[in-house]
């Protein structure tokens, strides 16, 4: 584990740090770049970044945003996505980046980034929930360990209804562990 302490993992728009948790536990130098402490749009990455996990806000790209009070604004939504991609490009140009992944629930971001490299449901990694999610990037695909697809209604018990945006944005633990195991 001690050999990992020099490997820098950037967790961009990382919120709670749930996606990078296993890297931190394994001794990596994990840096969660998220509001309010750090704004990804103004972040200057260090040299020798080993891996990047990026989860920019899905607010403007969500398919669920049908009846929002604030109109959809793709230009606004792309600010964080562009900042994440810029950091990825800078780190990649330095030549030490082993992997990177940008995550967002399946939605309108596909119109801007194209077909994702990988799409998953949390239950495919042992988590008892559904939320179709896309990943773009350069990484080894995590190995799925599915449980039966949860069978609950779109609204009500077991749905995302009534959960805060922070709760809805937490990376499913089964996926986070599988991604770590595939991309050490």
Beta strands, then each sheet from edge to edge (+ up, - down):
strand 1: 8-12
strand 2: 29-33
strand 3: 49-54
strand 4: 99-105
strand 5: 118-120
strand 6: 133-138
sheet 1: 2+ 1+ 3+ 4+ 6- 5+
end
